[in-house]
Amino acid sequence: MTARSNAAGILAMAGAAFLWSIAGLFIKVIDWNPFAIAGLRSLIASLVILIYLRRPKLHWSFAQVGAAIANTATMLLFVSANKTTTAANAILLQYVGPIFTAIIGAYILKERARIEHWLGFLFVAVGMMVMFMDKLGGGLLLGNILAVMSGLTFSFFFVFMRMQKNASPLESILLAHWFTAAIGLGVALFLPHPVFTWQVAGAIAMLGIFQVGVSAILFTVAIKRIPAVFANLIAVIEPVFNPVWVFLALGEAPGLQAIIGGIVIIIAVTVVSVISARRLESRKTG
């Protein structure tokens, strides 16, 4: 793997995290139950991925199916967590994921977290605490447990995807969206039927095409080029982007704490990225 390939992986992962971050803003526009949103979003995303793949290779290997199940569980658990605890708690608790990934990846992938990764975890945790300090607390125990579980399944998703670095991991995400669409739309049949408007149609299209469709393609570019624990660490910049979208769309300026926390996270991830890239370069030239 070259330094250029490593840089491409870092940029692709940042792009995926950026697209993941628009979820909250567009979901606010859609006055549907979460199962209908998740189901239709995944159905649209699966069409985007199919167009990109053209001929998906479904070999139903352990890694391919494992990643699909882990991703499906993550999407459903995170939606449920958002409904049963505060949004801040849900996203903070989900992003204990890098620690899980470091432990799981060390055993399964033999990819050990470096000292810069562990320091990155520490500063990212501090940044997120600062960002959401005034919103923490409250929530329900069940929602908090679901959020932590989504962080665990998110970690398995990264590890199973990384196991396919020499294959085509995008098929796992395609399967995950089929599973999520089937479960989400199936459950939605027994709930109040959603009301369609042009605004809702536009929002659900943005979610399906870009937030989980194009982001899936970027994510698979990244996971083939950088270690799972590093990819998961970069993904934590997702909550940093949320206030940016809200500011651009609604004019709500982020508070001082959000700005400071976001700066800490961005600096931490940037420094870790530079150190990791230089470590790879020195390994190649050494």
C-alpha positions as CSV (number, residue, x, y, z in Angstrom):
1,M,0.0,0.0,0.0
2,T,1.4,3.4,-1.0
3,A,1.2,6.7,0.9
4,R,-1.0,8.0,-1.9
5,S,-3.4,5.1,-1.4
6,N,-3.4,5.7,2.3
7,A,-4.3,9.4,1.7
8,A,-7.1,8.4,-0.7
9,G,-8.5,6.2,2.1
10,I,-8.4,9.0,4.6
11,L,-10.1,11.4,2.3
12,A,-12.8,8.9,1.3
13,M,-13.5,8.1,5.0
14,A,-13.8,11.8,5.8
15,G,-16.2,12.2,2.8
16,A,-18.3,9.2,4.0
17,A,-18.5,10.7,7.5
18,F,-19.5,14.0,6.1
19,L,-22.4,12.5,4.2
20,W,-23.4,10.4,7.2
21,S,-23.7,13.6,9.1
22,I,-26.6,15.0,7.0
23,A,-29.0,12.3,8.4
24,G,-30.3,14.3,11.3
25,L,-31.1,17.4,9.3
26,F,-33.1,15.6,6.6
27,I,-34.8,13.2,9.0
28,K,-36.2,16.3,10.8
29,V,-38.1,17.1,7.6
30,I,-39.7,13.7,7.4
31,D,-42.7,13.3,9.7
32,W,-42.7,9.5,9.5
33,N,-42.1,6.6,11.9
34,P,-38.4,5.6,12.0
35,F,-39.0,2.2,10.4
36,A,-40.5,3.7,7.3
37,I,-37.7,6.2,7.0
38,A,-35.0,3.5,7.5
39,G,-36.7,1.1,5.1
40,L,-37.3,3.4,2.2
41,R,-33.9,5.1,2.7
42,S,-32.2,1.7,2.4
43,L,-34.3,0.6,-0.6
44,I,-33.2,3.7,-2.5
45,A,-29.6,3.3,-1.4
46,S,-29.6,-0.3,-2.6
47,L,-30.5,0.9,-6.1
48,V,-27.6,3.4,-6.1
49,I,-25.2,0.7,-5.1
50,L,-26.6,-1.7,-7.7
51,I,-26.1,0.9,-10.4
52,Y,-22.5,1.3,-9.2
53,L,-21.7,-2.4,-8.9
54,R,-23.7,-3.5,-12.0
55,R,-23.0,-7.2,-11.2
56,P,-22.7,-7.7,-7.5
57,K,-20.7,-10.7,-6.3
58,L,-22.7,-12.4,-3.6
59,H,-20.6,-15.3,-2.3
60,W,-22.2,-15.3,1.2
61,S,-18.9,-15.7,3.0
62,F,-18.6,-15.2,6.7
63,A,-17.2,-11.8,6.4
64,Q,-19.7,-10.6,3.7
65,V,-22.7,-11.8,5.7
66,G,-21.2,-10.7,9.0
67,A,-20.7,-7.2,7.8
68,A,-24.2,-7.0,6.4
69,I,-25.8,-8.2,9.6
70,A,-23.6,-5.9,11.7
71,N,-24.5,-2.9,9.5
72,T,-28.2,-3.7,9.6
73,A,-28.2,-4.0,13.4
74,T,-26.3,-0.7,13.7
75,M,-28.9,1.2,11.6
76,L,-31.9,-0.3,13.5
77,L,-30.3,0.1,17.0
78,F,-29.2,3.7,16.4
79,V,-32.7,4.6,15.2
80,S,-34.2,3.0,18.2
81,A,-31.7,4.7,20.5
82,N,-32.6,8.1,19.1
83,K,-36.2,7.4,20.0
84,T,-35.5,6.3,23.6
85,T,-32.7,8.6,24.8
86,T,-31.4,12.0,24.0
87,A,-29.8,12.5,20.6
88,A,-26.5,13.6,22.3
89,N,-26.4,10.5,24.4
90,A,-27.1,8.3,21.4
91,I,-24.3,9.6,19.2
92,L,-21.8,9.9,22.1
93,L,-22.4,6.4,23.3
94,Q,-22.3,5.0,19.7
95,Y,-18.9,6.5,19.2
96,V,-17.3,4.4,21.9
97,G,-16.9,2.2,18.7
98,P,-13.2,2.9,18.0
99,I,-12.3,1.3,21.3
100,F,-14.3,-1.8,20.5
101,T,-12.8,-1.8,17.0
102,A,-9.2,-1.6,18.4
103,I,-9.9,-4.6,20.6
104,I,-11.8,-6.7,18.1
105,G,-9.4,-5.8,15.3
106,A,-6.4,-6.8,17.3
107,Y,-7.8,-10.3,17.7
108,I,-9.4,-10.9,14.3
109,L,-7.4,-8.7,11.9
110,K,-4.1,-8.6,13.8
111,E,-4.2,-4.8,13.3
112,R,-3.0,-3.3,16.5
113,A,-3.9,0.3,17.5
114,R,-0.8,2.4,17.6
115,I,0.1,4.9,20.3
116,E,-1.2,7.8,18.2
117,H,-4.6,6.0,17.8
118,W,-5.0,5.7,21.6
119,L,-4.1,9.3,22.1
120,G,-6.5,10.2,19.3
121,F,-9.3,8.3,21.1
122,L,-8.6,10.3,24.3
123,F,-8.7,13.7,22.6
124,V,-11.7,12.8,20.5
125,A,-13.5,11.7,23.7
126,V,-12.6,15.1,25.3
127,G,-13.8,17.0,22.2
128,M,-17.2,15.2,22.1
129,M,-17.7,15.7,25.8
130,V,-17.1,19.4,25.4
131,M,-19.4,19.6,22.3
132,F,-22.3,17.9,24.1
133,M,-21.7,18.9,27.7
134,D,-24.8,20.9,28.0
135,K,-27.0,18.2,26.4
136,L,-25.7,15.2,28.3
137,G,-27.7,13.4,31.0
138,G,-31.3,12.5,31.0
139,G,-32.5,9.9,28.5
140,L,-33.5,6.4,29.5
141,L,-31.4,3.5,30.5
142,L,-32.8,1.4,27.6
143,G,-31.9,4.0,25.0
144,N,-28.4,4.4,26.4
145,I,-27.9,0.6,26.3
146,L,-29.1,0.5,22.7
147,A,-26.7,3.3,21.8
148,V,-23.7,1.3,23.3
149,M,-24.9,-1.8,21.5
150,S,-25.0,0.2,18.2
151,G,-21.4,1.2,18.9
152,L,-20.5,-2.5,19.3
153,T,-22.2,-3.6,16.1
154,F,-20.7,-0.6,14.3
155,S,-17.3,-1.9,15.3
156,F,-18.0,-5.4,14.0
157,F,-19.1,-3.8,10.8
158,F,-15.7,-2.0,10.4
159,V,-13.8,-5.2,11.2
160,F,-15.8,-7.5,8.9
161,M,-15.5,-4.9,6.1
162,R,-11.8,-4.7,6.6
163,M,-11.6,-8.5,6.3
164,Q,-12.7,-8.1,2.7
165,K,-10.0,-5.5,1.9
166,N,-8.7,-7.8,-1.0
167,A,-12.2,-8.4,-2.3
168,S,-15.3,-6.3,-2.9
169,P,-16.8,-5.2,0.5
170,L,-19.6,-3.1,-1.1
171,E,-21.8,-6.1,-1.5
172,S,-22.0,-6.4,2.2
173,I,-23.5,-2.9,2.4
174,L,-25.9,-3.8,-0.4
175,L,-27.1,-6.9,1.6
176,A,-27.4,-4.7,4.7
177,H,-29.7,-2.3,2.9
178,W,-31.8,-5.1,1.5
179,F,-32.1,-6.5,5.1
180,T,-32.9,-3.1,6.5
181,A,-35.5,-2.3,3.8
182,A,-37.2,-5.6,4.4
183,I,-37.4,-5.2,8.2
184,G,-38.1,-1.5,8.1
185,L,-40.8,-1.5,5.5
186,G,-42.3,-4.7,6.9
187,V,-42.7,-3.2,10.4
188,A,-44.0,0.0,8.8
189,L,-46.9,-1.8,7.3
190,F,-48.3,-2.2,10.9
191,L,-47.8,1.4,11.8
192,P,-49.6,4.6,10.6
193,H,-49.0,5.0,6.9
194,P,-46.6,7.8,5.9
195,V,-47.8,10.9,4.2
196,F,-45.9,11.9,1.0
197,T,-45.2,15.5,0.1
198,W,-42.7,16.9,-2.4
199,Q,-40.6,18.1,0.6
200,V,-40.6,14.6,2.1
201,A,-39.8,13.0,-1.2
202,G,-36.8,15.3,-1.7
203,A,-35.5,14.6,1.8
204,I,-35.9,10.8,1.6
205,A,-34.2,10.9,-1.9
206,M,-31.2,12.8,-0.4
207,L,-30.9,10.3,2.4
208,G,-31.1,7.3,0.2
209,I,-28.9,8.6,-2.7
210,F,-26.2,10.5,-0.8
211,Q,-26.4,10.0,2.9
212,V,-26.2,6.2,2.7
213,G,-25.8,5.4,-1.0
214,V,-22.8,7.5,-2.2
215,S,-21.3,7.3,1.4
216,A,-21.3,3.5,1.1
217,I,-19.1,3.7,-2.0
218,L,-16.7,6.1,-0.3
219,F,-16.6,4.0,2.8
220,T,-15.6,0.9,0.8
221,V,-12.8,2.9,-1.0
222,A,-11.6,3.8,2.5
223,I,-11.8,0.5,4.3
224,K,-9.7,-1.2,1.5
225,R,-6.9,1.3,2.1
226,I,-6.7,2.1,5.9
227,P,-7.0,-0.1,9.0
228,A,-10.4,-0.6,10.6
229,V,-9.5,1.2,13.8
230,F,-8.2,4.2,11.9
231,A,-11.3,4.3,9.7
232,N,-13.5,4.2,12.8
233,L,-11.5,7.0,14.4
234,I,-11.9,9.2,11.3
235,A,-15.7,8.5,11.4
236,V,-16.1,10.3,14.7
237,I,-15.8,13.6,12.8
238,E,-19.4,12.9,11.8
239,P,-21.0,14.7,14.8
240,V,-18.7,17.7,14.1
241,F,-20.4,18.3,10.8
242,N,-23.9,18.2,12.2
243,P,-23.9,21.8,13.5
244,V,-22.4,22.9,10.1
245,W,-25.4,21.5,8.2
246,V,-27.9,23.1,10.7
247,F,-26.1,26.4,10.5
248,L,-26.2,26.4,6.6
249,A,-29.8,25.2,6.4
250,L,-31.5,26.9,9.4
251,G,-29.1,29.7,10.3
252,E,-28.6,28.3,13.8
253,A,-25.0,29.2,14.8
254,P,-23.3,26.6,16.9
255,G,-22.4,27.5,20.5
256,L,-18.8,28.2,21.7
257,Q,-18.6,24.7,23.3
258,A,-19.6,23.0,20.0
259,I,-16.9,25.0,18.2
260,I,-14.2,24.2,20.7
261,G,-15.1,20.5,20.8
262,G,-15.3,20.3,17.1
263,I,-11.8,21.9,16.7
264,V,-10.3,19.5,19.2
265,I,-11.8,16.5,17.3
266,I,-10.7,17.8,13.9
267,I,-7.1,18.5,15.1
268,A,-6.9,15.1,16.8
269,V,-8.0,13.2,13.7
270,T,-5.8,15.3,11.4
271,V,-2.7,14.8,13.6
272,V,-3.4,11.0,13.8
273,S,-3.8,10.9,10.0
274,V,-0.5,12.7,9.4
275,I,1.4,10.5,11.8
276,S,-0.1,7.3,10.4
277,A,0.7,8.4,6.8
278,R,4.3,9.2,7.8
279,R,4.7,5.9,9.6
280,L,3.5,4.1,6.4
281,E,5.9,6.2,4.3
282,S,8.9,5.5,6.6
283,R,8.0,1.8,6.5
284,K,8.1,1.8,2.8
285,T,11.3,3.7,2.4
286,G,13.0,2.1,5.4
